[in-house]
Amino acid sequence: MKKVVFIFSLIVLVSCNQNVSSDDLYKDFESNRWLPNQDIEFDLKVNDNEELWLHFSHIYNYDYNLLPIELELTNENSEKTLILEELEIKDKDGNEKGDCLGDICDVYQKVNMQKLNSGNYHLVIRNKSDLPYLPNVIAVGYQLRKTTK
């Protein structure tokens, strides 16, 4: 019976991520606190027809509905693009927008930007909150998803 549950869980996990071509997470937050001066950095390779998504993992019943996030994307020619995002943690009624399992919630939000050209990029994700830190943060990262056009 345990094998059946494991195989079923694996099938569900794989089928849910068919459009994700690559992803990465930073999980090393001391005391689950994301400090404003703690930049999260990734190197990524973008292929044609891919979109950039933010991934924010937090403890259930987060204290804030919106989080100001800045993304700095540098291409192979050292051209930088700054993108300011309002990461939506809860809807207008205060309900979690993420996928929650137990006490852990994962929020995925498409980055508001024009088409991302293929190539290599350096991505920096910054906490732009006025708070001394964002509490209850488990992980921050990105996903590259194939567009469904």
N, C-alpha and C positions, 0 to 999 in steps of 0.2 A: 504494500500500500504506500509506503514511504517513497518508493521509486516512482510510482505513478504520480504522486503529488509533486515530486521534484521535476519530473519530465514535463508535466503540465505547466508548472511555474516557469520553466525554461522556455517553453514554446510561447507563453504569453509575453515574457520579457523580450524575446527576439522579435516577435511580431509587432510589438508596440514601437520598436525603434527602427523600423525599416527605412525611414527617411533620414535617419541620422548617419552622416558619413564619417564624422569624427567629433570627438568631444574631449574635454579635459576639465578636471576640478582641482582647486586648491583647498586643502582641508586642515591646514596647520594653524588654526586660530587659537591662541592662548586663551583659556577660559571661555571659549566660544565668543570672543569679542573681536570685531573688525574695527581696527583703529583707523582714523582718517588718513594717517600718513603711511598706511600699509598697502602699497600697490600690489596688485595681483597680476602677474605677467605670464604670457604664453606665446609660443611661436606656433603658427599654424599655416597649413597649405590649403588654399582655397581652389577648388575646381570650378569649372563652368556650372552655372545653374545651382549654386548653393547660397543659402541665406545664413546670416549670423544670428544666433539666439543666445540670450543670457540664461544662465542656470544659477538659481539662488536656493540653497537648502537651509532650512531653519527649523527651530523647534516650534511645534504647533501653538496656535493662539499668539502670534507675533504681536508685539506692542504697537507697531506702526503699519499704516495702510499703504503708504508710498515711500519709496526710498530713492533719494537722488544719487544716481550713478553716472560717472563719467567714463567713457571709453576712448582710449587713444589708439588708433590703428595706424601703423606705419608700414608702407609697402616697400618693395624691393628697391625703389628709387629714393628712399628716405623721405617720401612725402607723407606728412601726418594729417590725419583727419580726427577731429575731436567731436564726439557725439555725447550729448547730454540725454540721459534717459530717466524717466520716472518709473521705477520698477514697481508694478502693482502687486502688492502682497495680498490685499483684501479688496473685495468689491464694495460698492456703495453701502451695502447692508451689513458690512463687517464680516462677511463670509470669506474663508480662505479661498484664494484663487488657484493655489497649487494643488498638486497631487499629494495627498497625505496618507501615510500608513503609520498608524500608531501616533507617536509624538513627533514624527519627522515629516516635514512638508517640502516638496520640491516645486519651485516656481520656474516656469520657462516663459520667456517673453522675447518675441522677435525684435531685433534691434532696428530702430527707425532710421533707415538709411537707404540711399539709392543703391542700385545694383552693385554688388561686390565683384570686382574683376578677379579672374583667376590669377594665382601667384602666391608668393610667400609673404606673410605678414607677421608683425610683432604686435600683440594686443596687450594693452595695459587697462585693467579695470580698477577704478578708484571709488572709494566711499566719499561722497561729497556732502554728507550729513553735517549739520552744525553740532551734533552731539559729540561728547568725548569719545564714544565708541558705539557701534551697533551691537546690541546684545543678542545672544542665542543664535549665532551664526554657525552653521555646521560646515558649509562649503560654498564656494563661489567659482563659477567657471563659464564655459561656453559650449555651444553645440554648433556644428555646421550641418544644416539640413538641406537635402535636395529639394528644389522647388517642384511643386506638383502641377506644372503647366503642360 
